[in-house]
Amino acid sequence: MRLQTDNYRFGSDLPALVKTLAQIFPRFAVQLNHLSEGRICGSHNAAEAPPATGLYQAGDYLRNSAPAVQGAAGGRYVTKGWICVHSGEPGTWVEDRGLTGE
């Protein structure tokens, strides 16, 4: 199946595009739905720890695919992910923590 590419109108042709993509790429459609709902399973930038290899730029963000409550009572937090603060291989990563209120 081929999409018409001339005179493409993004707003009016979007339903046809989504329908075609869903027919051609079922997994793509599922992943797109997960991403639009904010689900981590739709994201390829998730891991259980910050990267140890690879080239990254300052500002890159890696989501935590295995969040768990950590810390002592009165200061519990969840590591939501990691942000690269200095570019490099693998760059310098710091935790992005969210307090639980416990």
ROSE-531748 format. One record per residue: z, y, x negated of N, C-alpha, C, CB in turn; chain; residue number from 1; residue in three letters. Coordinates in Angstrom, 1 decimal. Glycine has a CB too. Layout:
N
+--------+--------+--------+--------+--------+--------+--------+--------+--------+--------+--------+--------+----+-----+-----+
|     nZ |     nY |     nX |    caZ |    caY |    caX |     cZ |     cY |     cX |    cbZ |    cbY |    cbX | ch |   i |  aa |
+--------+--------+--------+--------+--------+--------+--------+--------+--------+--------+--------+--------+----+-----+-----+
|      Z |      Y |      X |      Z |      Y |      X |      Z |      Y |      X |      Z |      Y |      X |  A | NUM | ALA |
...
+--------+--------+--------+--------+--------+--------+--------+--------+--------+--------+--------+--------+----+-----+-----+
END
This chain:
102
+--------+--------+--------+--------+--------+--------+--------+--------+--------+--------+--------+--------+----+-----+-----+
|     nZ |     nY |     nX |    caZ |    caY |    caX |     cZ |     cY |     cX |    cbZ |    cbY |    cbX | ch |   i |  aa |
+--------+--------+--------+--------+--------+--------+--------+--------+--------+--------+--------+--------+----+-----+-----+
|    0.0 |   -1.2 |   -0.9 |    0.0 |    0.0 |    0.0 |    0.0 |    1.2 |   -0.9 |    1.2 |    0.0 |    1.0 |  A |   1 | MET |
|   -0.8 |    2.2 |   -0.5 |   -0.9 |    3.4 |   -1.3 |   -0.6 |    4.6 |   -0.5 |   -2.3 |    3.5 |   -2.0 |  A |   2 | ARG |
|    0.2 |    5.5 |   -1.0 |    0.5 |    6.8 |   -0.3 |   -0.5 |    7.8 |   -0.5 |    1.9 |    7.3 |   -0.7 |  A |   3 | LEU |
|   -0.9 |    8.6 |    0.5 |   -1.8 |    9.7 |    0.3 |   -1.1 |   10.7 |   -0.5 |   -2.3 |   10.2 |    1.7 |  A |   4 | GLN |
|   -1.9 |   11.2 |   -1.5 |   -1.3 |   12.2 |   -2.5 |   -1.8 |   13.6 |   -2.3 |   -1.5 |   11.7 |   -3.9 |  A |   5 | THR |
|   -2.9 |   13.8 |   -1.6 |   -3.5 |   15.1 |   -1.5 |   -2.8 |   15.8 |   -0.3 |   -5.0 |   15.1 |   -1.3 |  A |   6 | ASP |
|   -2.6 |   17.1 |   -0.4 |   -2.0 |   17.9 |    0.7 |   -0.6 |   17.3 |    1.1 |   -2.9 |   18.0 |    1.9 |  A |   7 | ASN |
|    0.2 |   16.9 |    0.1 |    1.5 |   16.3 |    0.4 |    2.4 |   17.4 |    0.9 |    2.0 |   15.5 |   -0.8 |  A |   8 | TYR |
|    3.0 |   17.1 |    2.0 |    4.0 |   18.1 |    2.6 |    5.4 |   17.3 |    2.6 |    3.6 |   18.5 |    4.1 |  A |   9 | ARG |
|    6.3 |   17.7 |    1.7 |    7.5 |   17.0 |    1.5 |    8.3 |   16.8 |    2.8 |    8.4 |   17.7 |    0.4 |  A |  10 | PHE |
|    8.5 |   17.9 |    3.5 |    9.3 |   17.8 |    4.7 |    8.8 |   16.9 |    5.8 |    9.6 |   19.1 |    5.2 |  A |  11 | GLY |
|    7.5 |   17.1 |    6.1 |    6.9 |   16.3 |    7.2 |    6.5 |   14.9 |    6.8 |    5.7 |   17.1 |    7.8 |  A |  12 | SER |
|    6.2 |   14.7 |    5.6 |    5.8 |   13.3 |    5.1 |    7.0 |   12.5 |    4.6 |    4.8 |   13.5 |    4.1 |  A |  13 | ASP |
|    8.2 |   13.0 |    4.6 |    9.3 |   12.3 |    4.0 |    9.6 |   11.0 |    4.8 |   10.6 |   13.2 |    4.0 |  A |  14 | LEU |
|    9.6 |   11.0 |    6.1 |    9.9 |    9.7 |    6.8 |    8.8 |    8.6 |    6.4 |    9.9 |    9.9 |    8.3 |  A |  15 | PRO |
|    7.6 |    9.0 |    6.3 |    6.6 |    8.0 |    5.9 |    6.8 |    7.5 |    4.5 |    5.2 |    8.6 |    6.0 |  A |  16 | ALA |
|    7.2 |    8.4 |    3.6 |    7.5 |    8.0 |    2.2 |    8.7 |    7.0 |    2.1 |    7.8 |    9.3 |    1.4 |  A |  17 | LEU |
|    9.7 |    7.3 |    2.8 |   10.9 |    6.5 |    2.8 |   10.6 |    5.1 |    3.4 |   12.1 |    7.1 |    3.6 |  A |  18 | VAL |
|    9.8 |    5.1 |    4.5 |    9.4 |    3.8 |    5.1 |    8.6 |    3.0 |    4.1 |    8.6 |    4.1 |    6.4 |  A |  19 | LYS |
|    7.6 |    3.6 |    3.5 |    6.8 |    2.9 |    2.5 |    7.6 |    2.4 |    1.4 |    5.7 |    3.8 |    2.0 |  A |  20 | THR |
|    8.5 |    3.2 |    0.8 |    9.4 |    2.7 |   -0.3 |   10.3 |    1.6 |    0.2 |   10.2 |    3.9 |   -0.8 |  A |  21 | LEU |
|   10.8 |    1.6 |    1.4 |   11.6 |    0.6 |    1.9 |   10.8 |   -0.7 |    2.0 |   12.2 |    0.9 |    3.2 |  A |  22 | ALA |
|    9.6 |   -0.7 |    2.3 |    8.7 |   -1.9 |    2.4 |    8.4 |   -2.4 |    1.1 |    7.5 |   -1.5 |    3.2 |  A |  23 | GLN |
|    8.1 |   -1.5 |    0.1 |    7.6 |   -1.9 |   -1.2 |    8.8 |   -2.3 |   -2.1 |    6.8 |   -0.8 |   -1.9 |  A |  24 | ILE |
|    9.9 |   -1.5 |   -2.0 |   11.0 |   -1.7 |   -2.9 |   12.3 |   -1.8 |   -2.1 |   11.1 |   -0.5 |   -3.9 |  A |  25 | PHE |
|   12.6 |   -3.0 |   -1.5 |   13.8 |   -3.1 |   -0.7 |   15.1 |   -2.8 |   -1.5 |   13.9 |   -4.5 |   -0.1 |  A |  26 | PRO |
|   15.1 |   -3.3 |   -2.7 |   16.3 |   -3.0 |   -3.5 |   16.5 |   -1.5 |   -3.8 |   16.3 |   -3.8 |   -4.8 |  A |  27 | ARG |
|   15.3 |   -0.8 |   -4.0 |   15.4 |    0.6 |   -4.2 |   15.9 |    1.3 |   -3.0 |   13.9 |    1.1 |   -4.5 |  A |  28 | PHE |
|   15.5 |    0.9 |   -1.8 |   16.0 |    1.5 |   -0.6 |   17.5 |    1.3 |   -0.5 |   15.3 |    1.0 |    0.6 |  A |  29 | ALA |
|   18.0 |    0.1 |   -0.7 |   19.4 |   -0.2 |   -0.7 |   20.2 |    0.7 |   -1.7 |   19.7 |   -1.7 |   -0.9 |  A |  30 | VAL |
|   19.7 |    0.8 |   -2.9 |   20.3 |    1.6 |   -3.9 |   20.3 |    3.1 |   -3.5 |   19.7 |    1.4 |   -5.3 |  A |  31 | GLN |
|   19.2 |    3.5 |   -3.0 |   19.1 |    4.9 |   -2.6 |   20.1 |    5.2 |   -1.5 |   17.7 |    5.2 |   -2.1 |  A |  32 | LEU |
|   20.3 |    4.3 |   -0.5 |   21.3 |    4.5 |    0.5 |   22.7 |    4.5 |    0.0 |   21.2 |    3.3 |    1.6 |  A |  33 | ASN |
|   23.0 |    3.6 |   -1.0 |   24.3 |    3.6 |   -1.6 |   24.6 |    4.9 |   -2.3 |   24.4 |    2.4 |   -2.6 |  A |  34 | HIS |
|   23.6 |    5.4 |   -3.1 |   23.7 |    6.7 |   -3.8 |   24.0 |    7.8 |   -2.8 |   22.5 |    7.0 |   -4.6 |  A |  35 | LEU |
|   23.3 |    7.9 |   -1.7 |   23.4 |    8.9 |   -0.7 |   24.8 |    8.9 |   -0.1 |   22.3 |    8.9 |    0.3 |  A |  36 | SER |
|   25.4 |    7.7 |    0.0 |   26.8 |    7.6 |    0.5 |   27.8 |    7.7 |   -0.5 |   26.9 |    6.2 |    1.2 |  A |  37 | GLU |
|   27.5 |    7.9 |   -1.8 |   28.4 |    8.1 |   -2.8 |   29.1 |    6.8 |   -3.3 |   29.5 |    9.0 |   -2.4 |  A |  38 | GLY |
|   28.4 |    5.7 |   -3.1 |   29.0 |    4.4 |   -3.5 |   28.7 |    4.2 |   -5.0 |   28.4 |    3.3 |   -2.6 |  A |  39 | ARG |
|   29.6 |    3.7 |   -5.7 |   29.5 |    3.4 |   -7.1 |   28.5 |    2.3 |   -7.4 |   30.8 |    3.1 |   -7.8 |  A |  40 | ILE |
|   28.3 |    1.4 |   -6.4 |   27.3 |    0.3 |   -6.6 |   25.9 |    0.8 |   -6.6 |   27.5 |   -0.8 |   -5.5 |  A |  41 | CYS |
|   25.7 |    2.0 |   -6.2 |   24.3 |    2.6 |   -6.2 |   24.0 |    3.3 |   -7.5 |   24.1 |    3.5 |   -5.1 |  A |  42 | GLY |
|   25.0 |    3.4 |   -8.4 |   24.9 |    4.1 |   -9.6 |   24.7 |    3.2 |  -10.8 |   26.1 |    5.0 |   -9.8 |  A |  43 | SER |
|   23.8 |    3.6 |  -11.7 |   23.7 |    2.9 |  -12.9 |   24.5 |    3.5 |  -14.1 |   22.2 |    2.9 |  -13.3 |  A |  44 | HIS |
|   25.2 |    4.6 |  -13.8 |   25.9 |    5.3 |  -14.8 |   27.4 |    5.0 |  -14.6 |   25.7 |    6.8 |  -14.9 |  A |  45 | ASN |
|   27.8 |    3.7 |  -14.5 |   29.2 |    3.4 |  -14.3 |   29.5 |    2.2 |  -15.3 |   29.4 |    2.9 |  -12.8 |  A |  46 | ALA |
|   30.7 |    2.3 |  -15.8 |   31.2 |    1.2 |  -16.7 |   32.7 |    1.2 |  -16.7 |   30.7 |    1.5 |  -18.2 |  A |  47 | ALA |
|   33.3 |    0.2 |  -17.4 |   34.7 |    0.0 |  -17.4 |   35.4 |    0.8 |  -18.5 |   35.1 |   -1.4 |  -17.5 |  A |  48 | GLU |
|   34.6 |    1.3 |  -19.4 |   35.1 |    2.1 |  -20.6 |   34.0 |    3.0 |  -21.1 |   35.5 |    1.1 |  -21.7 |  A |  49 | ALA |
|   34.4 |    4.1 |  -21.8 |   33.4 |    5.0 |  -22.3 |   32.5 |    4.2 |  -23.3 |   34.1 |    6.2 |  -23.0 |  A |  50 | PRO |
|   31.3 |    4.7 |  -23.5 |   30.3 |    4.0 |  -24.4 |   30.7 |    4.0 |  -25.8 |   29.0 |    4.6 |  -24.2 |  A |  51 | PRO |
|   30.4 |    2.9 |  -26.5 |   30.7 |    2.8 |  -27.9 |   29.4 |    2.9 |  -28.8 |   31.4 |    1.5 |  -28.2 |  A |  52 | ALA |
|   28.2 |    2.8 |  -28.1 |   27.0 |    2.9 |  -28.8 |   26.0 |    3.8 |  -27.9 |   26.3 |    1.5 |  -29.0 |  A |  53 | THR |
|   25.0 |    4.3 |  -28.5 |   24.0 |    5.0 |  -27.8 |   24.1 |    6.5 |  -28.1 |   24.0 |    4.8 |  -26.3 |  A |  54 | GLY |
|   23.0 |    7.2 |  -27.8 |   23.0 |    8.7 |  -28.0 |   23.3 |    9.4 |  -26.7 |   21.6 |    9.1 |  -28.6 |  A |  55 | LEU |
|   24.3 |   10.3 |  -26.7 |   24.7 |   11.0 |  -25.5 |   24.8 |   12.5 |  -25.9 |   26.0 |   10.5 |  -25.0 |  A |  56 | TYR |
|   24.6 |   13.3 |  -24.8 |   24.7 |   14.8 |  -25.0 |   26.0 |   15.3 |  -24.3 |   23.4 |   15.4 |  -24.3 |  A |  57 | GLN |
|   26.5 |   16.4 |  -24.8 |   27.6 |   17.0 |  -24.2 |   27.3 |   17.3 |  -22.8 |   28.0 |   18.3 |  -25.0 |  A |  58 | ALA |
|   28.2 |   16.9 |  -21.9 |   28.0 |   17.1 |  -20.5 |   27.7 |   15.9 |  -19.7 |   27.0 |   18.2 |  -20.2 |  A |  59 | GLY |
|   27.2 |   14.8 |  -20.4 |   26.9 |   13.5 |  -19.8 |   28.2 |   13.0 |  -19.2 |   26.3 |   12.5 |  -20.8 |  A |  60 | ASP |
|   28.1 |   12.3 |  -18.0 |   29.2 |   11.8 |  -17.3 |   29.0 |   10.3 |  -17.0 |   29.5 |   12.6 |  -16.0 |  A |  61 | TYR |
|   30.0 |    9.5 |  -17.2 |   30.0 |    8.1 |  -17.0 |   31.1 |    7.8 |  -16.0 |   30.1 |    7.3 |  -18.3 |  A |  62 | LEU |
|   30.8 |    7.3 |  -14.8 |   31.8 |    6.9 |  -13.8 |   32.5 |    5.7 |  -14.2 |   31.1 |    6.8 |  -12.4 |  A |  63 | ARG |
|   33.8 |    5.6 |  -13.8 |   34.6 |    4.4 |  -14.0 |   34.4 |    3.4 |  -12.9 |   36.1 |    4.8 |  -14.1 |  A |  64 | ASN |
|   33.8 |    2.2 |  -13.3 |   33.5 |    1.2 |  -12.3 |   34.8 |    0.3 |  -11.9 |   32.4 |    0.3 |  -12.7 |  A |  65 | SER |
|   35.9 |    0.5 |  -12.6 |   37.1 |   -0.3 |  -12.3 |   38.3 |    0.6 |  -12.3 |   37.2 |   -1.4 |  -13.4 |  A |  66 | ALA |
|   38.4 |    1.6 |  -11.4 |   39.5 |    2.5 |  -11.4 |   40.8 |    1.8 |  -11.0 |   39.3 |    3.7 |  -10.5 |  A |  67 | PRO |
|   41.9 |    2.1 |  -11.6 |   43.2 |    1.6 |  -11.3 |   44.3 |    2.6 |  -11.5 |   43.5 |    0.3 |  -12.2 |  A |  68 | ALA |
|   45.4 |    2.6 |  -10.8 |   46.5 |    3.5 |  -10.9 |   47.1 |    3.2 |  -12.3 |   47.5 |    3.4 |   -9.7 |  A |  69 | VAL |
|   47.4 |    4.3 |  -13.0 |   48.0 |    4.2 |  -14.3 |   49.1 |    5.2 |  -14.4 |   47.0 |    4.4 |  -15.5 |  A |  70 | GLN |
|   50.0 |    5.1 |  -15.5 |   51.0 |    6.1 |  -15.7 |   52.3 |    5.7 |  -15.1 |   50.6 |    7.4 |  -15.3 |  A |  71 | GLY |
|   53.3 |    6.5 |  -15.4 |   54.7 |    6.3 |  -14.9 |   54.9 |    7.0 |  -13.6 |   55.7 |    6.7 |  -15.9 |  A |  72 | ALA |
|   55.9 |    6.6 |  -12.8 |   56.2 |    7.3 |  -11.5 |   56.4 |    8.8 |  -11.7 |   57.5 |    6.7 |  -10.9 |  A |  73 | ALA |
|   55.8 |    9.5 |  -10.8 |   55.8 |   11.0 |  -10.9 |   54.7 |   11.6 |  -11.7 |   57.1 |   11.4 |  -11.6 |  A |  74 | GLY |
|   53.9 |   10.7 |  -12.4 |   52.8 |   11.2 |  -13.1 |   51.6 |   10.2 |  -13.1 |   53.1 |   11.4 |  -14.6 |  A |  75 | GLY |
|   51.5 |    9.4 |  -12.0 |   50.5 |    8.4 |  -11.9 |   49.1 |    9.1 |  -11.7 |   50.7 |    7.5 |  -10.7 |  A |  76 | ARG |
|   48.1 |    8.4 |  -12.2 |   46.7 |    9.0 |  -12.2 |   45.7 |    7.8 |  -12.1 |   46.4 |    9.9 |  -13.4 |  A |  77 | TYR |
|   44.5 |    8.2 |  -11.8 |   43.4 |    7.3 |  -11.9 |   42.3 |    7.9 |  -12.8 |   42.8 |    7.0 |  -10.4 |  A |  78 | VAL |
|   41.7 |    7.1 |  -13.7 |   40.7 |    7.6 |  -14.5 |   39.4 |    7.4 |  -13.7 |   40.5 |    6.7 |  -15.8 |  A |  79 | THR |
|   38.8 |    8.6 |  -13.3 |   37.6 |    8.6 |  -12.4 |   36.4 |    8.4 |  -13.3 |   37.5 |   10.0 |  -11.7 |  A |  80 | LYS |
|   36.4 |    8.7 |  -14.5 |   35.3 |    8.5 |  -15.4 |   35.5 |    9.2 |  -16.8 |   34.0 |    9.1 |  -14.8 |  A |  81 | GLY |
|   34.5 |    9.4 |  -17.5 |   34.6 |   10.0 |  -18.8 |   33.5 |   11.0 |  -18.9 |   34.5 |    9.0 |  -19.9 |  A |  82 | TRP |
|   33.7 |   12.1 |  -19.6 |   32.7 |   13.2 |  -19.9 |   32.6 |   13.3 |  -21.4 |   33.2 |   14.5 |  -19.2 |  A |  83 | ILE |
|   31.3 |   13.5 |  -21.8 |   31.0 |   13.6 |  -23.2 |   31.2 |   15.1 |  -23.5 |   29.5 |   13.2 |  -23.5 |  A |  84 | CYS |
|   32.0 |   15.4 |  -24.5 |   32.3 |   16.8 |  -24.9 |   31.6 |   17.2 |  -26.2 |   33.8 |   17.0 |  -25.0 |  A |  85 | VAL |
|   31.2 |   16.3 |  -27.0 |   30.4 |   16.5 |  -28.2 |   29.3 |   15.6 |  -28.3 |   31.3 |   16.5 |  -29.5 |  A |  86 | HIS |
|   28.0 |   16.0 |  -28.4 |   26.9 |   15.2 |  -28.5 |   26.9 |   14.3 |  -29.8 |   25.6 |   16.0 |  -28.6 |  A |  87 | SER |
|   26.3 |   13.1 |  -29.7 |   26.2 |   12.2 |  -30.8 |   26.0 |   10.8 |  -30.4 |   27.5 |   12.4 |  -31.6 |  A |  88 | GLY |
|   26.2 |    9.9 |  -31.4 |   26.1 |    8.5 |  -31.2 |   27.5 |    7.9 |  -31.4 |   25.0 |    7.9 |  -32.1 |  A |  89 | GLU |
|   28.3 |    7.6 |  -30.5 |   28.1 |    7.7 |  -29.1 |   28.6 |    9.0 |  -28.5 |   28.8 |    6.5 |  -28.4 |  A |  90 | PRO |
|   28.9 |   10.0 |  -29.2 |   29.4 |   11.2 |  -28.7 |   30.9 |   11.1 |  -28.6 |   28.8 |   11.5 |  -27.3 |  A |  91 | GLY |
|   31.6 |   12.2 |  -28.2 |   33.0 |   12.2 |  -28.1 |   33.3 |   12.3 |  -26.6 |   33.7 |   13.4 |  -28.8 |  A |  92 | THR |
|   34.1 |   11.3 |  -26.1 |   34.3 |   11.2 |  -24.7 |   35.8 |   11.4 |  -24.3 |   33.9 |    9.8 |  -24.2 |  A |  93 | TRP |
|   36.1 |   12.1 |  -23.2 |   37.4 |   12.3 |  -22.7 |   37.5 |   11.8 |  -21.3 |   37.8 |   13.8 |  -22.9 |  A |  94 | VAL |
|   38.7 |   11.4 |  -20.9 |   38.9 |   10.9 |  -19.6 |   38.9 |   12.0 |  -18.5 |   40.2 |   10.2 |  -19.5 |  A |  95 | GLU |
|   38.3 |   11.7 |  -17.4 |   38.4 |   12.6 |  -16.2 |   39.4 |   11.9 |  -15.3 |   37.0 |   12.8 |  -15.5 |  A |  96 | ASP |
|   40.6 |   12.5 |  -15.3 |   41.7 |   11.9 |  -14.5 |   41.9 |   12.6 |  -13.2 |   43.0 |   11.9 |  -15.3 |  A |  97 | ARG |
|   42.3 |   11.8 |  -12.2 |   42.7 |   12.4 |  -10.9 |   44.2 |   12.0 |  -10.6 |   41.8 |   11.9 |   -9.8 |  A |  98 | GLY |
|   45.0 |   12.9 |  -10.3 |   46.4 |   12.6 |  -10.0 |   46.5 |   11.9 |   -8.7 |   47.3 |   13.9 |  -10.1 |  A |  99 | LEU |
|   47.4 |   11.0 |   -8.5 |   47.6 |   10.2 |   -7.3 |   48.6 |   10.9 |   -6.4 |   47.9 |    8.8 |   -7.5 |  A | 100 | THR |
|   49.5 |   11.7 |   -6.9 |   50.6 |   12.3 |   -6.2 |   51.8 |   11.4 |   -6.1 |   50.1 |   12.6 |   -4.8 |  A | 101 | GLY |
|   51.8 |   10.3 |   -6.8 |   52.9 |    9.3 |   -6.7 |   53.9 |    9.6 |   -7.9 |   52.4 |    7.9 |   -6.7 |  A | 102 | GLU |
+--------+--------+--------+--------+--------+--------+--------+--------+--------+--------+--------+--------+----+-----+-----+
END
